[in-house]
Amino acid sequence: MVLLTADRVISFWTKKLRLDWELSLTAVQGIAIEDNGIRFAHRAGKAYDKFVSISDKDSQSWFFSQIGSVVKTFNVRRRMDS
């Protein structure tokens, strides 16, 4: 399960309700659609990248557009806070 919030992406295991990973949007260098999901490139390097597995192309596109909306709002808010 992946949760997209106003300032981070959180991945957790639903059966045990345990955190898999979380990534602050401030740490994201880029976001890309790949064959089987979406990759979040980390500013600290490829070893820290996070991947969300989404095999359905329509779901992939939908989630990618949601990420784009959240990132756009996040960046506007950061500029206003500076």
ABEGO torsion letter per residue (X at the ends): XBBBBAABBBBBBAAAGBBABBBBAAABABBBBBAAEBBBBBAAEAAABBBBBBABAAAAAAAAAAAAAAAAAAAAAAAAAX
